[in-house]
Amino acid sequence: MTARRRALELVPLGLVVALSLLGASMASEPAGRLAPARAWCAPSAERLLGCGEAGVDLTSLVCTAELRAVVLAVIVALVGFLVGTPLGAAAALARGRVEQAVARACDLVQAFPTFILALAVLSAVRAPSRVHIGAVFALTAWAPFARLALAQTRVLRSAAFVEAAVALGRGRSGILAHHILPNLLGVVAVQLGSTAAAVVVSEAALGFVGFGPRDGVSLGGVLDQGVVAMLRAPHVLIVGAAAVFAASAALLAAGRAVR
Amino acid sequence: MHRAATEVGRAARLALARTLESLAVVGALASVVFFALRLLPGDPARLVLGDEASEGDLARVRRALHLDEPILVQYARFLRGIASADLGDSFRRPGTPAMARVGEALLPTAQLAGVAVAMGAVAGLAAAVAASGPWLAPRTRVWIERALMAVAAAPLVAVAPVLTWALAARARIVPLPGDPDAGPAGLLFAGALLAFPLGAHVGRIARQALVEVSEAPFLRVATAKGAGPARVWLLHALPVVAGPVVTIVATQLGALLGGAVVIERMFERRGLGTLILEAYASRDLPVLEGAVVAAGLLFVVAQTLGAAIEATLDPRTRAGPS
């Protein structure tokens, strides 16, 4: 892929962020303010995306929620990347039992009912905040990175330059830091986009089933309102779904640009 | 004789390792929910009763939930409770054992997940055969492949409400969410929504496997012996991809359970997902713990089943001298 095409993959994310910033800054009132008189009003020139339950202005609500979701997703993906990559690489260098154990742990965590785990942990706090939600996702976000790093290190560890470093008496941590990790980053970074997109979707799902942040500013909350008012005000559902879709697709595309 | 004995030993070791792993998964989920509720800041008794509760009421709840005992004693009691499937009474419905409510919810969720797996597997395999077989024009096949990729990446939580709106509220061909008379049509539609991403994953993996196998000599032999394309693809090629398909279904099970929570909540269907949400909302700790453990059990049993099916389908994965 040429550098230009790569830069183009970043455009959707840029658009999503710019539009959300614009929508959130244009709002004349804080996101989530209630005004029952205009409940479920359809989109109009004054309120571009219409209103939701109890008259929340969807423009500012969705734009703010979208921004927060994207920021959360990027942070969780980066944490997973920073934890998982060295873990997988170190395991592959250690070989033997450690390598097998980490590989098996990755398999298990990736197939794990993560959403149920998130519900279990979040049920311990009275009103989950975004920090709680991010921490829960980070519990499992490292696995795909570790698995990729492990597979790639298996190839690298028998490369001539690594063997040369071993022959020159370099320790394992030195080899890891100077020879393995720099060669891994490009390959493993591919996962950043799909992990971030998955976080956006899971966050929306949590909000949808009622485990969202207490202030109600979450894409899942908008979708929940939309399902309730499916017959009365279908625009709420369409707006919420489009926002989730845009965020996850933009992050996926941006992930391809990192490669 | 000696060889048969080592074979049995190998199989037994493998089965033991699998069982231990399953126990570890269930145990991990159970421990997470147990310790999260007790060790994270915040008093569970206060979670149950709210901020306004009096000290006497709080003490009574702590005693009822055994929260006044040392944490390790509580943990031992909890593990014993899980092993004997008795976590005490539901806190919100005294007299009803928590496990009875969990058991009631297990069947609808298993049904929903079962319908979704069946539909996803059939639809995915059909799409894969269509996208790699000789029947359609190459351009159409490419489009099927692109559609599979798009659907696999589409978020269920956004797609399901929109499809429901289009099909239930606009076209009125399926029951509306929350319709108590939805019956089998409701189950089938909810299962179909849940099957969407699964079917796309199955389709992608199966197509890849079919393309790889399409040049295999045994298919050319079958064609040379006069078998038509339908016989070659369905009878000879399809069984080969069963292994990868079972594997991908197994890796998607966790996501499927999460999706089931979303779908159950959207359609207001009874099941493990709604039970977890209800127990969370009403702070019914025994039911919450039981439901989470049951979800873990469902996951583990389905995974083990998948591994067993794969082993019967594909002789290469059977435990044996290798």
Interface residues (C-beta under 8 A of the other chain):
Chain A: R104 L108 Q110 A111 F112 P113 T114 F115 I116 L117 L119 A120 V121 S123 A124 V125 R126 A197 V200 V201 S202 A204 A205 F208 V209 G210 F211 G220 L223 G226 V227 M230 L231 P234 L237 I238 G240 A241 A242 V244 F245 S248 A249 L252
Chain B: E21 V25 L29 V32 V33 A36 L37 L40 G42 L47 A153 A154 P155 L156 V157 A158 V159 P161 V162 T164 W165 A168 A169 L176 P177 A250 T251 Q252 L253 G254 A255 L257 G258 G259 V261 V262 R265 M266 G273 I276 L277 A279 Y280 A281 L288 V292 A295 G296 F299 Q303
